[in-house]
């Protein structure tokens, strides 16, 4: 069983968030401004140093213009069947 912070599902989420930001044409600083947070928070989320909850995923989706259910589908597909909390 992998640790959650470095699990395949977490890595897939981080990669998908970076791709969504780039697709939205935003840099980390621009996204941080939209979220009213520091750029370093965006960097920590994207690098996997900070996990996000479902509410934060929805806020990120709104800021970048993606469907959070599509992102969850990617994470679900990448998450190991025996993964535990």
Backbone as JSON, one array per atom type, in Angstrom:
{
  "sequence": "XXXXXXXXXXXXXXXXXXXXXXXXXXXXXXXXXXXXXXXXXXXXXXXXXXXXXXXXXXXXXXXXXXXXXXXXXXXXXXXXXXXXX",
  "N": [[0.84, -1.18, 0.0], [0.62, 2.16, -0.9], [1.77, 5.34, 0.39], [-0.53, 7.99, 0.9], [0.21, 10.62, 0.1], [2.1, 10.28, -1.88], [0.9, 8.54, -3.59], [-0.33, 6.8, -6.51], [-2.76, 7.86, -7.33], [-2.72, 10.43, -6.13], [-0.51, 11.55, -7.41], [-1.46, 11.54, -10.03], [-3.57, 13.36, -9.75], [-2.16, 15.75, -9.14], [-0.67, 16.11, -11.52], [-2.8, 16.41, -13.33], [-3.93, 18.77, -12.38], [-1.89, 20.63, -12.9], [-1.83, 20.47, -15.71], [-4.43, 21.39, -16.25], [-4.26, 24.02, -15.35], [-2.35, 25.08, -17.11], [-3.69, 24.67, -19.54], [-5.76, 26.45, -19.13], [-4.41, 28.73, -19.54], [-3.02, 30.0, -17.52], [-0.55, 31.19, -15.28], [1.21, 30.17, -12.3], [1.18, 32.32, -10.49], [-0.89, 33.9, -11.51], [-3.08, 32.18, -11.17], [-3.02, 31.96, -8.4], [-3.69, 34.6, -7.72], [-6.36, 34.66, -8.6], [-7.41, 32.86, -6.82], [-6.98, 34.13, -4.5], [-4.71, 33.7, -2.85], [-1.34, 32.77, -1.89], [1.28, 32.36, -4.31], [3.0, 30.34, -3.64], [1.4, 28.47, -2.35], [-0.08, 27.38, -4.46], [2.03, 26.21, -5.85], [2.85, 24.28, -3.97], [0.59, 22.63, -3.9], [0.51, 21.7, -6.57], [2.93, 20.32, -6.68], [2.51, 18.26, -5.02], [3.07, 18.47, -2.37], [1.18, 19.46, -0.7], [-1.95, 18.34, 0.13], [-5.29, 18.43, -1.22], [-8.75, 19.05, -0.42], [-12.11, 17.97, -1.24], [-13.77, 20.22, -1.5], [-11.89, 22.23, -1.99], [-10.99, 21.29, -4.45], [-13.23, 21.8, -6.03], [-13.25, 24.62, -5.92], [-10.81, 25.16, -7.19], [-11.45, 24.09, -9.71], [-13.45, 25.84, -10.57], [-11.94, 28.19, -10.77], [-10.16, 27.56, -12.79], [-11.72, 26.57, -14.81], [-12.54, 23.86, -15.31], [-14.19, 20.63, -15.26], [-14.87, 19.25, -12.22], [-15.66, 16.61, -11.8], [-14.59, 15.18, -13.93], [-11.89, 15.35, -13.32], [-11.86, 13.91, -10.94], [-12.49, 11.4, -11.96], [-10.14, 10.75, -13.32], [-8.38, 10.54, -11.15], [-9.6, 8.46, -9.76], [-9.24, 6.35, -11.59], [-6.48, 6.1, -11.47], [-5.93, 5.38, -8.89], [-4.89, 2.86, -6.71], [-6.47, -0.33, -6.31], [-6.3, -1.48, -3.76], [-5.77, 0.59, -2.08], [-5.62, 2.32, 0.99], [-7.01, 4.41, 3.56]],
  "CA": [[0.0, 0.0, 0.0], [1.4, 3.39, -1.0], [1.33, 6.46, 1.2], [-1.44, 8.82, 0.13], [0.85, 11.8, -0.47], [2.84, 9.89, -3.08], [0.18, 7.46, -4.26], [-0.57, 7.01, -7.94], [-3.91, 8.76, -7.45], [-2.28, 11.78, -5.79], [0.37, 12.01, -8.5], [-2.35, 11.82, -11.18], [-4.28, 14.61, -9.45], [-1.23, 16.87, -9.28], [-0.39, 16.28, -12.95], [-4.01, 16.92, -13.98], [-4.09, 20.17, -11.99], [-0.91, 21.41, -13.67], [-2.31, 20.51, -17.09], [-5.62, 22.24, -16.3], [-3.81, 25.41, -15.23], [-1.7, 25.45, -18.37], [-4.76, 24.73, -20.54], [-6.51, 27.68, -18.86], [-3.56, 29.86, -19.88], [-2.67, 30.69, -16.29], [0.66, 30.86, -14.54], [0.91, 29.94, -10.88], [0.87, 33.61, -9.85], [-2.22, 34.32, -11.96], [-4.05, 31.32, -10.49], [-3.02, 32.37, -6.99], [-4.46, 35.84, -7.64], [-7.77, 34.3, -8.72], [-7.78, 32.12, -5.6], [-6.66, 35.01, -3.37], [-3.74, 33.02, -2.0], [0.04, 32.96, -2.34], [1.75, 31.47, -5.38], [3.64, 29.19, -3.03], [0.37, 27.47, -2.08], [-0.35, 26.71, -5.75], [3.2, 25.37, -6.11], [2.82, 23.12, -3.06], [-0.49, 21.74, -4.36], [0.91, 21.07, -7.82], [4.06, 19.43, -6.47], [2.09, 17.16, -4.15], [3.48, 18.72, -0.99], [-0.03, 19.77, 0.04], [-3.15, 17.7, -0.4], [-6.49, 19.26, -1.24], [-9.98, 18.32, -0.17], [-13.09, 18.05, -2.34], [-14.22, 21.61, -1.63], [-10.81, 22.94, -2.66], [-11.01, 20.86, -5.85], [-14.31, 22.56, -6.68], [-12.79, 26.0, -6.06], [-9.8, 25.14, -8.26], [-12.15, 23.85, -10.97], [-14.09, 27.11, -10.96], [-10.91, 29.17, -11.13], [-9.48, 27.16, -14.03], [-12.7, 26.23, -15.82], [-12.66, 22.45, -15.65], [-15.23, 19.88, -14.58], [-14.21, 18.47, -11.18], [-15.97, 15.17, -11.9], [-13.63, 14.6, -14.86], [-10.63, 15.22, -12.58], [-12.04, 12.79, -10.01], [-12.44, 10.16, -12.74], [-8.71, 10.48, -13.54], [-7.82, 10.09, -9.87], [-10.16, 7.14, -9.49], [-8.6, 5.38, -12.47], [-5.08, 5.94, -11.09], [-5.82, 4.92, -7.5], [-4.77, 1.42, -6.56], [-7.68, -0.93, -5.71], [-6.09, -1.81, -2.35], [-5.36, 1.79, -1.36], [-6.35, 2.54, 2.24], [-6.91, 5.75, 4.13]],
  "C": [[0.88, 1.25, 0.0], [0.88, 4.43, -0.02], [0.5, 7.39, 0.32], [-0.75, 9.99, -0.56], [1.63, 11.49, -1.74], [2.17, 8.74, -3.83], [-0.01, 7.79, -5.73], [-1.73, 7.96, -8.16], [-3.54, 10.2, -7.16], [-1.4, 12.36, -6.88], [-0.47, 12.36, -9.73], [-3.11, 13.13, -10.97], [-3.37, 15.81, -9.66], [-0.93, 17.15, -10.76], [-1.6, 16.89, -13.67], [-4.24, 18.39, -13.62], [-3.12, 21.08, -12.73], [-1.39, 21.56, -15.11], [-3.52, 21.42, -17.23], [-5.23, 23.72, -16.21], [-3.19, 25.9, -16.53], [-2.74, 25.6, -19.48], [-5.58, 26.01, -20.37], [-5.69, 28.93, -19.18], [-3.12, 30.67, -18.67], [-1.3, 30.24, -15.79], [0.27, 30.63, -13.08], [0.52, 31.23, -10.17], [-0.52, 34.08, -10.24], [-3.31, 33.49, -11.29], [-4.15, 31.71, -9.02], [-3.82, 33.66, -6.8], [-5.95, 35.56, -7.72], [-8.28, 33.62, -7.46], [-7.59, 32.96, -4.34], [-5.78, 34.3, -2.34], [-2.35, 33.31, -2.54], [0.39, 31.95, -3.43], [2.37, 30.22, -4.8], [2.63, 28.1, -2.67], [0.05, 26.68, -3.35], [0.81, 25.76, -6.06], [3.2, 24.12, -5.24], [1.73, 22.13, -3.45], [-0.04, 20.98, -5.6], [2.06, 20.08, -7.65], [3.71, 18.24, -5.58], [2.51, 17.33, -2.71], [2.29, 19.05, -0.09], [-1.22, 19.12, -0.63], [-4.31, 18.69, -0.38], [-7.7, 18.4, -0.92], [-10.95, 18.56, -1.32], [-13.56, 19.48, -2.56], [-13.15, 22.43, -2.35], [-10.71, 22.56, -4.13], [-12.07, 21.62, -6.63], [-13.89, 24.01, -6.92], [-11.73, 26.1, -7.16], [-10.45, 24.96, -9.63], [-12.82, 25.13, -11.46], [-13.06, 28.11, -11.45], [-10.26, 28.85, -12.47], [-10.43, 26.72, -15.13], [-12.7, 24.78, -16.26], [-13.77, 21.8, -14.83], [-14.57, 19.01, -13.5], [-14.52, 16.98, -11.25], [-15.04, 14.47, -12.89], [-12.27, 14.4, -14.18], [-10.73, 14.05, -11.61], [-11.98, 11.45, -10.74], [-10.98, 9.77, -13.03], [-8.06, 9.93, -12.27], [-8.32, 8.69, -9.54], [-9.48, 6.07, -10.32], [-7.16, 5.09, -12.05], [-4.9, 5.34, -9.69], [-5.85, 3.41, -7.43], [-6.0, 0.85, -5.87], [-7.52, -1.23, -4.21], [-5.66, -0.62, -1.51], [-6.24, 1.99, -0.12], [-6.13, 3.97, 2.7], [-5.93, 5.74, 5.27]]
}
